[in-house]
Each structure stands twice: as structure tokens, then as C-alpha cells.
Amino acid sequence: MSRALVLLLALLLSGCGVIQAQQRHLEQQFRGYGLTEHLEPIGDATLHYWEGGEGPVVLLLHGFGAETIWQWSAQARVLAKDHRLIVPNLLWFGRSDSDNRDFTLDHQVAIVQALLDRLEVSSVDVVGISYGGIVTWGLANVDPRVRRAVIVDSPGTAYTDADYAALLARFELDELGPLLVPTDEASVRTLMELAYHRPPAVPRSIREQVVRDLYGTHREEKVALLETVVGQMDDLRLRARDLKVPTLLIWGDEDPVFPLEIGRRLQERLGAPLHVIENARHAPNLEHAAEFNRVLLEFLNAP
């Protein structure tokens, strides 16, 4: 029996919350990487972020899902060795919050810029997955400090109304909220199936903890973020310029949220390299961390 399984069974038998225990473990890992946790007023928000290390600055922007440390731990481990890392929770994820009920992409970008100002960053490479990739795109369009951009399974200006209609049809939905902001253990199972080519077996009791502990706060705000970015799509396409900084696209070959066809369309539009990770869905950085990290570091460390 594996050590991980023994630990899981011990936690279940003791009545300890597995998700809370894993959260503490991830926090301990980040501290071990040399990162420090912060919860500070920044701009019109209170921002929850991790920061630390020395070297070229890399900003990691998460997608919809659990808070940032659940999404970037494997990348933080290797990047923190020779980079200064900034790993925030975007507004209404983790403990990041704002009394300004502005759910637009512009507001998210403005808060990220305010964070870079606070940390006195003059040059930054930005890595964004899914929703974080959309924020990366918006940031790179307006902030000259962005040196390089890495867009992971995120459609940029290549997304169309037809793509969105096809997404809803694939999952038999009328809106996106129930897919990306789970409300019960069954929707957590669906979320894992779209994220992983081989979803890990997670007992129902733990899926219920995921709903309570990882999605129990800011649920309405997350749905509002989704609705707003969908409503902004036409405007974003009209306003957004194609990225002028060196850009790398990374895509899971079986992504059911933003299929690879969209990635190839974006590659053609930008003339950017596209690295396709096989047997991967919407979270290639989690499921194939070694390959993802190798490609990422080659791009970030290139002359």
C-alpha cells in the first residue's frame, strides 16, 4: 500500500479534513520553496499572494478551480530555484476580495498591475492558464513591463461565439457556471474529468470536502466573473491587440474546454510556437508537470 494511500486512510479514519490537510501541506511546500504568504490591501482590493526568490520575475496566473497553490505547486518548485516568483490569487479566489463589484477583465488586470507596482517590478514574464491566460493577454496588451507571455489552454482573441455555443452543447449546459464552479460532488467529478486525461480516483466524501472547502466562498462572484467575461467577448476581440511580446502556447491535446483546434487557430494568428502535450486535457501543468516544466523553462530561459 502506497504511503499516500496510508495517509489518506488515516485522515479519513481520524475524521480530519483531507482537503484542509492538503491545503496545509501545499502551504508548507510553498514556504519550503522560499515563498512568503501575504494578505494585503492593494488598489481597491485585499489581495492574497505568495512571493519570493531571486532572479528574473515570473508571475503565475491561475484559472478557474481551486486557489493558486493547488494549480502551480509543481511549477513553483522548479521556478523558485532561480526566479523571483509572484503567485497571486486573482480577485474572488482564495482570500482575495474587493468591495468593488467590478467583475470585468479590466478590473482583474488593474489589480495585477497594482500588485506589480507594490512589489516594484520593472520586468516580468507572465504564465497564465485558462482564465489566467485571458488575464495574461489583457495584461500584456497594456503593460510594457511584460517581457514574455505563456498562454496555457486559453483562447485569447481566437475565441468565437460559435466556439462558446459548441462548449455549452458539449456539456449540455445553458451557462458556464455549473461546469467551472461546482456545487455538489457530482460536478466536482465532472470538473476533474475535463481537467485530467486520467482523472485521479477521489472518494465521494473527499469530493464533498472539495465543494465545501475550495468552492464554498465567493461562489456568486466566480459565476459573475464567468458571465462577465463571456458577455465581454465581442468587446475584447474588438479592443485586444495581438500580443507583441514573445509568446509560447501550451495546450493539452484532448482539452474539452478549449479544444486544440482553437490553439492552432491562435498559433496561426500570432505566429507563436505551440507545444502540444499528448494525453492531456485542460490542466497539462498538473498531469504532465515534467514535460510542462521543461518546455516552460526552455522558453523563459532562452536569450
N, C-alpha and C positions, 0 to 999 in steps of 0.2 A: 504494500500500500504506500502511495507516494506521501511525502511529507506534507504537501499542500492539502491532500485529502484528509490526512490525520488532523491537521489544523482545522479544516472546515468542520469535520465531525465533532471535534472538541468544542468549537464555538457553538455549534448547533445544540449540543447536549448541555452546555453550560447556560444556554439562554442568551448568550452575548450576541449583539447585533453584528452580523458578518460584514455588512456594508460599512458600518461605523468603524469596525476594526480595520477594514481595508483602507478606509479614509485615513485613519491614524498612521497606518503603515506607509501610505503614499506620502503623507506629510513628512514622516521621518526620512523617507528616501530623498525628498527634495532638500531637506536640511543637510543630509549627507552629501548631496551634490554641491553644497556650498551656497544654496539659495536661502534667502530670508523672506519670511511671510510679512506682508504689510496690509493694513486696512486703514486707508487714509482718505480724507476729503480731497478730491481733485476735480477742478472745474465745478460743475453743478451736481457732482455725484460723490458717493463714497465708493472707492474702488478697492477691490480685493486682488492682490497680485503678489507674485514671487519674483525676486530679483537677486542677482549675484553673479560672481565670476568675473574674469578679466579677459580682454581681447575684443575683437570685433563684436558689435552688438547684434544680437538676434532676438527678434520679437516673435513669439509663438501665439497665434490666434486660433482658438478652438472653434468647433462647430456646435450644432445643437447636440445635446447629450449631457452626460454628467459634467461637472465642473472641470476646469482646465487640467488639474493634476491627474485626473483619470484618463485624459486623452494624450498627454505629452510626456509621460514619465520616461518612456523608452528613449525619446529624443533628448530630453533634458540630461539624461545620464551621460550621453556621449558629447553633447554640445557644451556642457558646462566645463569640460576639461580645458578648453582653450577659447571660450567665448564668454562675453558678458550676456547673460540671458535675462529677458523680461517676459514673464509668463502671466498675463492678467486673466482674470475672469471678466468677460465683457458684461455690459450692463444687464442686470437681472439674471445673472448666473453666479453660482456660489454666493458670496456675501456682497457682491457688487450691487449697488442700488442707486436710485436717483428719485428725487421728488418731482423732477421734470418729466412728465409723462410723454416725452417725445420718443417715439419708437422708430424713427427714421434711421436709415443708414448714415445720414449726415451727422446725427447726434452721436452714434457709436464712434464714428471716425473722429469727431471733435474731442471726445473723451480720451481716445487713444493718443491723439496729438497732445492733449494736456498732460497725460502721463509722461510722454517723451520729453515735454518741456520740463516737468518736475524733476526728471532724472538727468536733465542736461545732456540729452543725446543729440549728437550732431550728425550721425550717420548710422543707418540701421538696415539690416536685411530682415525681411518680413516673410514668415511662413504661415499660411492660413489654409485651413481645411473647411470645406463646405461653406457654412455661413461665415466662418472666419476668413475664407477665401474671398468672399464678396466684400468684407470689410477691408481686406488687404488691397483689393482692387481700388476701392474708394480712397484709401489712404495714399496709395502710390500715385493716384491721379492728382492729388492736391498738395502733397508734402514732399519738397525736394530732398528731405533727409533720407528718403527710401533709396537705397543703393541697388538692391536686388529684391526680386519677389519670387516666392514659390507658391504656386496655386495647386491645391490638392483636391481633386474631385469637386470642383467648384466652377460654375459655367461662365462667369463673367458676362460680357455683352453678347456671347453667342447664344444665350438662352432666349427662347421664343414662347409665345402664348401656346403654340402647338405642343412644345415640349412640356409645359406645365399641365395642359389638358391630358397628355399621354401619361404623365406621372400619376395624376388622380385616377385615371382609368386603370392603371396597373394595379393599384391598391384598392380600387372600388371605393373611393372617397369623394366627398363633396368639397373638402377643405383639407389643408395640410396638417393642421394642429394635432389631430388624433394620432397621426403617424409619428411625429417627432417629439411630441410632448405626451408621453404615455400616462394613462390614468388608471390602469389596472395591470395585473401581472401578465395577462394575455398580450397586451400591447407592448410590454417590455420584451416578450418573446419575439414579436414581430420586428421590433427595433433591432434586436440582436441578429435576426436573420438577414436584415438588409445591410447591417454593418459588416458581418463576417461571412466569408465563403464557407467556413466550417464553424458555426456558432458553438461556443462552449456550452456544455450541459449545465444548466443552472436550475436548481430545485425551485419549485413554486414559492416556497417560503422566502427564499432569497429574492426572487423577482418582486415579491410583495414589499420587501425591505427597500428595493431599488425605487419603487414608486414613492414610498414614504420618505426615504432619506435623501434621495437625489433629485426627485421631481416634485417634492411636496411644497416647495417655496417658489414664489414668483411664477406660478403656473399661468395665470392670466396674462402677465407681462410677456412671457415667452410666446404665447399664442398671438399676442398683439404684435410682437416683432415679426413673426411669420406673415401675418396678414398684411402688415405694412410693407415688407419687402416685396411681397407678391403684387400688392397694389402699386408699388413704385416701379415695376419692371419696365414699362414703356418709357417713363421719365428717365430712369437710369440709363437705358440704352441711348436715349437722345443726348444726355449730358456727358456720359462717360467717354473718355478718350481711350484709345488702345494704349496699353502700357508701353512706355518709352524706356523703361529700365530693363536690364537683362532679366529674363523671366524663365522659370522652369515649370513645366506642368507635370504633375504626377497623378496617375489615375489607376484605379482598380479595374481590371478588365471586365468584371461582372457587376459593376455598380448599378443597382436598380433605381437609385435616386436620380443620379445624373449619368446616364449611360455613356459608354466610351465614345459613341458617335459624336456627342457634344464636345468631348475633349478633342477629338480630331478636327472638328469644326473650329474650335478655339485655336488649336495649333496652326491651322492654315491661316487664320486671320492674323495671328500675332507673329508667325514665323518663328515660334519658340520651340525648343525641344520638348518632346512629350515622352516621358518614361512610363510605360505600361507595366503594372505589376500583375502577374498572372495569378489566377485562383484567389482573387481579392475582390471585395465589394466596396463599401463606402468608407471603410476605415483601414486602408492599407498600412498606415503607420503603426497600427496596433497588431494586425495579424501577420505582417511581414516586416517587422521592425528592422532586422538586419539589412535587408535589401534597401528598404526605405532610407535608413541612416547612411548607407554607403553612397547612394545617389545624391542625397541631400548634401553630405559633406563635400563630395566632389564638386558640386555646383558652388557652394558657399566659399570654398577654399580656392577656387580657380582664380588665376590672376585677373 
